[in-house]
Structures are given as structure tokens and as C-alpha cells.
Amino acid sequence: MAAERRARRLLSTSSFWLCCLLLLERRASGAAAARSGSPPQSPGSSIRTFTPFYFLVEPVDTLSIRGSSGILNCSAYSEPSPKIEWKKDGTFLNLVSDDRRQLLPDGSLFISNVVHSKHNKPDEGYYQCVATVESLGTIVSRTAKLTVAGLPRFSSQPEPSSVYVGNSAILNCEVNADLVPFVRWEQNRQPLLLDDRLTKLPSGTLVISNATEGDGGLYRCIVESGGPPKYSDEVELKVLPDSEVTSNLVFLKQPSSLVRVIGQSAVLPCVASGLPTPTIRWMKNEEALDAESSERLILLAGGSLEISDVTEDDAGTYFCIADNGNETIEAQAELTVQAQPEFLKQPTNIYAHESMDIVFECEVTGKPTPTVKWVKNGDMVIPSDYFKIVKEHNLQVLGLVKSDEGFYQCIAENDVGNAQAGAQLIILEHDVAIPTLPPTSLTSATTDHLAPATTGPLPSAPRDVVASLVSTRFIKLTWRTPASDPHGDNVTYSVFYTKEGIARERVENTSRPGEMQVTIQNLMPATVYIFRVMAQNKHGSGESSAPLRVETQPEVQLPGPAPNIRAYATSPTSITVTWETPLSGNGEIQNYKLYYMEKGTDKEQDVDVSSHSHTINGLKKYTEYSFRVVAYNKHGPGVSTQDVAVRTFSDVPSAAPQNLSLEVRNSKSIVIHWQPPPLATQNGQITGYKVRYRKASRKSDVTETLVTGTQLSQLIEGLDRGTEYNFRVAALTINGTGPATDWLSAETFESDLDETRVPEVPSSLHVRPLVTSIVVSWTPPENQNIVVRGYAIGYGIGSPHAQTIKVDYKQRYYTIENLDPSSHYVITLKAFNNVGEGIPLYESAVTRPHTVPDPTPMMPPVGVQASILSHDTIRITWADNSLPKHQKITDSRYYTVRWKTNIPANTKYKNANATTLSYLVTGLKPNTLYEFSVMVTKGRRSSTWSMTAHGTTFELVPTSPPKDVTVVSKEGKPRTIIVNWQPPSEANGKITGYIIYYSTDVNAEIHDWVIEPVVGNRLTHQIQELTLDTPYYFKIQARNSKGMGPMSEAVQFRTPKADSSDKMANDQASGSAGKGSRLPDLGSDYKPPMSGSNSPHGSPTSPLDSNMLLVIIVSVGVITIVVVVIIAVFCTRRTTSHQKKKRAACKSVNGSHKYKGNSKDVKPPDLWIHHERLELKPIDKSPDPNPIMTDTPIPRNSQDITPVDNSMDSNIHQRRNSYRETPCPIVVCES
């Protein structure tokens, strides 16, 4: 027991110290993390980092010799160190039991003894280095080819030959291409040292240029490739002394088409021989090449061209031209430049979660265009539903699973070579956030839920997940928010789906929070998919919904591509195409459609075919066509086959050579020049030309000469002096001879004329000018002993150097065309030969003037009509008698429409052009009379103006208010004012009436103002019974048949203060009544002067004067009382009459405004509510054509007037003028 207690105590103590050590370690790791700037990660949430894993050295193509050793280098870097293995032709090598091949420490493959025989080639092939790290994955290197040089075999050997001193010679020695580096030459059994005159071509051929006597001897070539040397035949080269005898110019070695890779060297061989010794020059795409000005161009011995460090710009057609003065020959070759695959964009490392979609990008270039394949951990990636090649070369992996981790490599390959680039994929746990990645690593549908979660409640499962729309290739899912978050405004959703029976699950996220539907695209028809939806909030992902099983709709089955399509030519104009029934498709094949197209064009033709073959006839000869077939069933067209290309058979040329010309060299030779037939008529590869010639005399024999290759000239020698010969040329193909040119004649010289100097001046030059041409004639130079090969005519305005034309030496006149009339031209004529041009002869001429007859005028348009469309638009139509009956315009004629109005009188015309028989004139003034006329123009011919048509635009509501509004008091009547105005400046029609608004409150609503209607032919109006000493505001509004115009600005007027005719008269006379001015206030104590002191003469008043004054005062008082009584009775009766009439009007009409004037039987309109449709017909029918003013008394009955403010009822002036209206409407009265 004691021992057990001691053991427990010891165990407890050990556990305590172990916990302390763990705690200290964790604190230390946390401190280190804090120092490094990153928080400590829990073990379950740590992020694995990408591991560097790549090749330091990759194998390259290698040439080895049988029986010798060889090595293929390879080295890879990784921590830990990788395991290196090798593949040959796709199969792993077992190096453990191989005694000839072994793996070096750095990973290279060493072959100690290369084995190679006719039936056993175990070492030759394609090798690939494979590096593996168990915890990471596998990567593969580029593929390298090991070539074993075979036994030396001569495909051509040197032959005995001779060469003139200074000329060139070649000795052939062509062996296998891989053995050319091992070829050397011997002369007289001694090694031959190469220099500027002696060179070895890439084929092994020896070229000797500028031969000397020391070049003669015995020659042989030797191939030494590790085994016993291989000797060619030994031949003798004889060097002949220089000779003056001419020999034909021929090519000893011609350039051939060549393919080179960027950075390599290219040699285009070209060696020619002839007497005189020829010179060699080069052209590329019709541009001369200068080897001296380029560091990369080198002229080798004999004239061959070497291009070092080839670039893409060096590709093209090269011409080797040999010329010895007597003749010229040329040969051409095509240089094609290729480029190894090169990565423009390499794959990048990617972090991802399971179920996500990723894309590895890979962009390559090269020539020819490289093909791309993908490798994962050393194994080929086969495209499937989840591994897809997108955008040509990118690899898309859908629905990631854990096993997708590893290294992915993009391998690009073309005919020149191959290259590889790789990246690593790491799949993280779902609770680990993905670090920042390049934007191309993840697809847009999988990056919305990558933020790390925080603590808090998670959403429950989405409810009612249903497939609302099911199609063949997509399914639309909808659902409701989780029960835990019924609003779901900040909740996003992820839809996980997979094929039934497939463990690989994909995910699609909603595009914005709160969205509860997703459409899943790119599904397979008639396939069952399993869906589930999961909600996420700021705390993380919630519960998943129950799986939903949905099957896509079956797709209409269309035929697949027709297999085994073949096309072959059956004649120069026909091709037969055959195919078989498509392997896939639903239903019976109804027919096929065969599409074909000529290469280099974009016009595709088709023909319906019911069988499995068809022959297309009527095609162009020796032309390449492409063909494809599409099968049709009851559902429509199926998948097209791949294009197949085939060329029709060649045939004899269908046209003669072009531009045949003859050049007389001397008295016994003539040179013929020509160009090939047009390309479309060559009908095959031109193999040569057949030249025929004869004497121009009848019954002469025809001589035939065959010109081979692409030569475009021929020297005919041995002709008779002073004899005319006829020549013709025909082109040849392998099928035969095509049509020949027309006979062309030339005459040899009577004697060999002098051509060591230029010709003399022509003996005469005559010119005859015309309007646009000048006829030039001349006579040859007087000295006939100098060769004249033609004449050069120069001409131009003021200078003869603008244009130059050359004509044959036999020609004696020429017509210069396309000149300008009435222009001064200077003309020069020069004779020329091969030495140059002679002395010019000058002449000048002025071309005749160009007389143009005056064009006959055209008939003017007829039937011009103006149709009024609106207040500012009129349509003008017309007819043209010079057109056909259907009045359709088919030429370039046009019509000019002009219009104007006579108000004001000096208005100018406005114009517009039209190409039809109508025109819409807009922007006119309302209620305005316009006149219109039309003119037609065709080229330089025009008609006169047509007869005029008139039209008046419709009226429009006035667009400006009445102007010059003034208000004055009526003399002798202070309670009556007179309002004057002028019509609106933009009446836009006949003014049918005015409405005067007035009020004591300028800010009152417009329906609270009192209105006075006035007929349209009046420009003044009286308003009576106003309140004295009160400010009034007046506005006027005009109307026409279209409605009411705008109101004028408010005009203020203040009625006079005193109710006295004298005072009013004084106010009017002073012009201050409208301003509210009055007489001076004399005070209440003022009395008229009665004492004698106030008499004018200062005399006292007599008693008689006092009595007389008393009688006058009493009489005046009595008369005043009588007059007042009479006026009171009269006013009472008049007021009663007005009240009766107004009550009658109120009973017949209900309105909302106060009114003034007498009522009639006509029912008045509501000017406030219906003023748009107001028609003042009774006003327009006033019996007085020119009334001056209207008297409108204002009723003052207290029953008709309601005070505006009860606080002002005690003021009689306010009760009379500041009031609300009664239910009685306004009555419009006739005066």
C-alpha cells in the first residue's frame, strides 16, 4: 500500500509538472504569434501553407550514338526531398534490376551503353521524370526525346564533275539528318579545311565557289559516328581554264522550303553556274536583302544564305536570283518559323472548401498552336462532368471533395516541344476561413460564404424547399425563411446538390441577402439530382434542409455526328463525299445535309442528300474545299461532323501566260519575257513553259523550246539578221499544255547596232491638243546606228515630270488621255536603250476648253396644296409631272420648299429640302397666313418655282397678357374709374373678350376677386360705385376661340377721398386722383370772410348787401333741400329695381363669384370654373360696332354683400368693398 501511495504521489507530481510545461509552451507560442502579427490558431482551425515543389532541371531532347553512354538530366526541389522515377513512352522504368540504366543521386538517368539495332531499339523513345513526395503529391517534367544515330547511309554521293576557273561547283554527300554533324570532307586523302570559298551545307554537300586550279583533285566524304568510318565514292573534280564561250545559266543547288524554330539558324542553299559567271542576290517577299547591313544575314560560298538566330519576322518566301548579264533565273523557297510552347499565364495555388468549384487558369502560346492537357499528381485528368476544360485551356473542378487535393499541372505540347507548369490545391475544413486569393482562383458562385463565423445563434433549416421550375438543363428552387429567423433579411443561403449516387457535392450561393430562390444551370437531361439548402447568418451556417430529389426533363434526342466521313476528288471539277449512319440519335434519320465551302472564302453552300454519299460537280479545278455533314431526324438537325478538306485534281491551264513582251538584243537574238497565267486559271502547279517561234514569212517551220521550273524569260539565239519572227508561250502542268498566247512579232536588227551610248534626240515632235487628250507624234533619231529600244514620253501641267509613259521603239505616235481642259501641258520625248535615256525633245500645248451646253430647265411641281395640321404645322404636298405615273422617285432629284408670311411685309423666305413629294413645315406662328411654293432640282438642272399655295394656321390661346393697362378716375364721378388697355402682343387669334379682375387685396386668391367681362372689340371699361379713398388692384385677361390667355400684372389705383365734384375736378386736373391726393385741410374753425377788412377794396359792407346776402342763403338752402329729396326718391326706386333683377338672376343660376351689370335671359357661364370653354356670344353680338365704354353699377344691397371681416362691420366702406361673394353667380350683360 505504501508503494502504491508513493507511485500515485509520483504520478500526480509528474502530471502537475507536465501541465505546467504545456501551459508555458502554449504561452510561448501565443507570444511568438503575437510578435509575428497573427493570432494563435487552435489546432482544429490551423491553415496549411503551400509547399514549394518544382523541378530545378528538366530533361531535354538528346542525340546519342549506338554503343556510347547517354544521360538525361533531372532534379527536383521539395522539403522533404522527393522521390525521383522515370517513365519511358508512358511506362515506369524498373531501374533496380537494370544493369545498363541507373538513377544518379540528383535524379538524372544515366545509360551506360546505348543499344540500337534494326529490330531492337530499347533506348530510343520519349522520357519523362516523375517526382513524388508522399505527404504532398506528384509532379512530372516535360517530355524529352532520346534519338540514337543509326548506321551511316548515303542517300546521294559525289559524282565526277568539272568547273571553269572562277565558277562554282558542288559535290553531294547526303546522309541521315542526325549524322550530318559527323560528316567531313577529304581532298586527295587529306582533311579539307573549310573557308570563305569552301563550305559544307547542312545536308553535307560541299560547295566550291570561285574555283581555282588548286581545287582540282580527288574528293570523298567521311561519316564518323563512333564506329568505323563510312567513306563515300572518291571522285575527281577538274578545273577548266577560263573560256569566252557562253554557257547556259543553271542552278547547281536550289533552295527548298525549310522549317526552323525560333533561335536556330537557317541555311537556304543556292548555287548557280554559267558563263559569264553569275552573281547571286536574294529577295524576301519582293524586297531586296542586303547581307552587309544585317548582322544576322550571311552569304556563304556560292551564294547560299544563312540566317542566324531566327525570329518570327524571318518567316516568308525567299527568292534566289542568278544573273550573268545574258539571262536571269530565279528559285524560291518558303521559310516557316515555329515556336516552342510558352506560358502566358500559369496556374496558381488555390485554397478551397469541399463542394466548391475552382478554376485553374492556363494560357499558352506557340507555333503551331499547342495542345494542352492536365495532370493531377502525375495522372492524366480525363474530362468528365466534374472535371471540365473551359475557355480553351483552363481546368474547372466542380464540387470539390477531399481527394481532389494535390498538384495540378498544365502541359502544353506542339511539334516543336513541350512545357509544363503546375499549382497546388489545398482543401480546408469548413470552419477555417479561406485566405485572400487571386480573383481567378474561385468561381463567383463559391466565394460568398467565406467570412469566419462569430459566436451566436445559428439559423434553423430553410422551410418548404421545392423545385418551382424543372427543365432539361436547369432547375429553379424556392424556399421559405428558417423558423428561427422569419424575416431573414440578413440571411444568405447555399444550395448543395449532386447527382444521385455520386458523393461529389456542388454548391450554389444566393446573390444577395434575403433572396430565397436559386436557378441551378448546366444540368444533365433525364438525371436525378439531390438538393439541400442551408442558411447562413453572421454567426455561421445553420441546419441543412431535408434532401430534395428532383429529376430533370428528358431532352429531345437529335442525331449525333455521322462517323467515318471521307472526301476524295474524282475529277478536276468533282469531289465525292461518303459517310455512315450516326451512332447516337433518337428515331429514324430522315435525310442528310452536306455543307461545302471553298477554302479562303466564307460562303458555305449546302445540298440535301438521302443516301450516305454524294458527288459535288461543277467545282473549280485544283482548288481545296472543306466538307461537313449534318443528319436530320424528326426533331431537327443533329451534331455536325468535323470538316474534311480535299483538293480537286489538277488540269491543264485554262488561260495563257500574261504580259508577253519581246526584247531584241542584237541582230541574232531576242529575249522573251512573260508572267504566269492568273492564279485561278493555272489549274495546278506550273511545271514549265513551252516557247514556240517562227519566221513571219508563210510556210516557215515552228521551233519549240521547253523552259522548266518557274523561269519567266528565255533567250532565243541563232536568228537571222533583219528578219521578223513570231513568238508565243504556253504554260505547262503535269496534265499537259494550256492555251498559248497570241503571236507576238519582233524583228532582229540588220546589223549589230551600237549600244555603248544612249540614243540621240528624236528628229521631230508634233502635238495636237484636244479637250481632254493630246496626240503626240514623232520621228526617230537621225543617227540609225545606235540602238533604240523605246521612247519615254513625259508630260504634266507646267512640268513634264509628272507622268512618264514608255512605248515600243517601232511606235511613232501616242495619245495622252485623261487630261484637264484649258490646261497648259509641257511634253518631253526621249529615246532610250539599255545604256540609258537620250537627250529630251520638248513641246508644249494647251488643251481645248470644255464647252458645256446650258441644261434645259425642268418642269416645276404642280398641284401644290397646304394642309393645316395644327397651330404651328402645315403639310405641303405636290405632284411632279416629270415622274412616271406611279410618282415613284428613282433618281437623285430633290425638292426645295419655301414659305413666308406677309406680316411684316419685308419677311424673308425660309427654305427646306425634301426627297419625297411632301414636306411637314413646323415652327409656324398661330393664326397666321403663309404662302408656299416648291422647286425641283436634278443634278445641274432646276425648275422655276411652282404656283403658290396658301394656308392659315389654327388659333392658339393667347400667350401674352393685355398690355398698357391704365386706370383713371372719371371726371365728376369719384366713385367711377375707367380702365384702359391694349390687345395682347401675341393674341394668336381673334380676341373675343376680356375679363377684368379687381380687388382691394392684391394677395387674395384669384377666385375672391371681382370680375368684369368685356366684349373683345373694346379697349376701355368703366367700373362704378367704388369706395372712396380705397386702394384697388386690377388685372386683365384676354380670350379667343381657343381659351383664356395669361393675366396682366396687377395695377394699383386709389380712389379719391372727397365726394365733391369740384374736388374731383381738381384731382383730375392735377393728375393726382389716382394717387389719393386731396385739397389742403383748412380746419374746423375756418369761416369765409365776412368783414369789410376782407373786401377787395377795403370798404365796409352796406345793410342792403347784408339783407341781399341773407335772402340768397335762404333761397339756396330751400332749393338744396328740394333737390336732395328728389334725388333720394330716385335712388330708392333705382336700388329696388336692381335688387329685383339680381334676385331673378340668382334664382336661375348658381355661381361662386360676385358680379356687376344687369341680368338678361341668357344663362351666364361660370368664368372661374369653366373659363376654358367660355364663349361670350352675347358680347360678340353687341349692336354698337364701336362702343367707347360700359357703365356697370355695383349693387349695394346689404343682402347681396357679405363682409369679409366681422370686426369691420361698423365701417361702411369695408362693408361695401371688402366682402365675400353670395351664392349668386356672375351674370354677363349686354350693354
Secondary structure, DSSP 8 states (H G I E B T S, - for coil): -HHHHHHHHHHHHHHHHHHHHHHHHHHHHHHHHHHHTS----GGG--------EEEE----EEEETTS-EEE--EEE-SS--EEEEEETTEE---SS-SSEEE-TTS-EEESS----SS--SS-EEEEEEEEETTTEEEEEEEEEEEEE----EEE----EEEETTS-EEE--EE-GGGGGGEEEEETTEE----SSEEE-TTS-EEE-S--GGG-EEEEEEE-SSSS-EE---EEEEEE---SS-EEEEEEE----EEEETTS-EEE--EEEEES--EEEEEETTEE--GGG-SSEEE-GGG-EEE-S--GGG-EEEEEEEE-SS-EEEEEEEEEEEEEEEEEE----EEEETT--EEE--EEEEES--EEEEEETTEE----SSEEEETTTEEEE-S--GGG-EEEEEEEE-SS-EEEEEEEEEEE-TTS------TTSB-GGGSSS-S---SS------EEEEEEEE-SS-EEEEEE--TT-SS-TT-EEEEEEEETT----EEEE-SSTT--EEEE-S--TT-EEEEEEEEEETTEEEEE---EEEE-----------SS-EEEEEETTEEEEE----SS-SS---EEEEEEEETT----EEEEESSSEEEE-S--TT-EEEEEEEEEETTEE------EEEE------SS--EEEEEEE-SSS-EEEEEE---HHHH-S---EEEEEEEESSTT---EEEEEETT--EEEE-S--TT-EEEEEEEEEETTEEEEE---EEEE--SS--B-SS-----SEEEEEE-SS-EEEEEE--S-TTB---EEEEEEEES-TTSEEEEEETT--EEEE-S--TT-EEEEEEEEE-SS-B---EEEEEE-----------B---EEEEEEE-SSS-EEEEEE-TTS-TT----SS-EEEEEEE-SSSTT---EEEEESSSEEEE-S--TT-EEEEEEEEEETTEEB-----EEEE------SS--EEEEEEEETTEEEEEEEEEE--TT--S---EEEEEEES-TTS-GGGSEEEEEETT--EEEE-S--TT-EEEEEEEEEETTEEEEE---EEEE--S---HHHHHHHHHHT-TTBT-------TT-----SGGGSSS-----HHHHHHHHHHHHHHHHHHHHHHHHHHHHHHHHHHHHHHHHHHHHHH---SS---S---SS----TTTSGGG---HHHHT-S-SS-----------TTT-EES-GGGTT-HHHHHHSEE--S--------
